[in-house]
Amino acid sequence: MTSAWKPAKIAAALALCMTGTWAYADWIGIQLPYNQFGHLENVGGNCAPTATANSFQYLQNRYGAGAGNLIPGAGTDLASARDKLINGWTNAKGEVRAGMGDCGASERSWWETKSYWVTDFGSSHVKVDGQVKLTGANPFAGWYWGDVLENVSPTWDFLWREISHGEDIELGIRYAGGAHAITLTSLKFDDTNGNMAWDAGEARKLDYLDPNDTSKLFEADLTYNVTEARLEFVWDNGQKNSNKQSHIALAYTESVPAPGVLLLLALGLSLLWFRARRTGGRLPAPGSH
């Protein structure tokens, strides 16, 4: 590769490198480790709290004490975390928190329940973020930690940025007649022009962990509906659902910024990222060994 690289691109490449980026032919992707997520199955229509608990397990496994105590019982009692996210809990100060209910949880109850959970059980390092399109001029007024939310349908740039930082992302999807919650684990795109960034016309895919069947990851083509200004894919978990055209209605994220990342990024300004280009060559997935 002979093209000049700007510092921002090099820093971005290093950030991707540290989160499990891989390249094969022209495809570039970010894959969060499947085995670090929780694999609790959805029971009784509790997809949102189940997906959230599975996401919290990822933070607990990846960062340990740096994430706080997001999963009780030595960081393994996912069912207990799920049940409290549904029904509520009382924190160490005696404050009663309302749960989000089942899969019919509203955007607000889902967001506030997980944000209160992070407040009560997470470390001070855990940060949350999100995008969700709602009506009204100031739809998040009065929401707990609502000031960090963006009133917009989740965008590719937002999802790519969050997952490249190692953040776990719950997605709320909608389809004709219903809604569901899943956990995003991977994004990838076909970088046909070799500029290390997605451009219009290049194919995109996502992988997700579905609480209806956590035995494996599911992959789907990701498209953009220009008329509705939203990302869409065909949701199919292989067992309990079959080929429903869906759109991403919300994306809620949480992360534990790793110490030293900024220093590593600064050092990375002197590095170059080489990628496989139509030769069948393969780059080892950073962080996989």
GIURZI-V226116 format. One record per run of one state. SS is the DSSP state (alpha for helix, beta for strand, coil for the rest). FROM is the first residue (numbers start at 0). TO is the last residue. If there is no record, write none. Layout:
SS_FROM_TO + SS_FROM_TO
//
This chain:
coil_0_5 + alpha_6_16 + coil_17_19 + beta_20_23 + coil_24_25 + beta_26_30 + coil_31_32 + alpha_33_35 + coil_36_45 + alpha_46_66 + beta_67_67 + coil_68_70 + alpha_71_74 + coil_75_76 + alpha_77_86 + coil_87_87 + beta_88_89 + coil_90_94 + beta_95_96 + coil_97_105 + alpha_106_120 + beta_121_121 + coil_122_124 + beta_125_131 + coil_132_144 + alpha_145_147 + beta_148_149 + coil_150_154 + alpha_155_163 + coil_164_166 + beta_167_174 + coil_175_176 + beta_177_189 + coil_190_202 + beta_203_209 + coil_210_211 + beta_212_224 + coil_225_228 + beta_229_234 + coil_235_242 + beta_243_255 + coil_256_259 + alpha_260_269 + coil_270_280 + beta_281_281 + coil_282_288
//
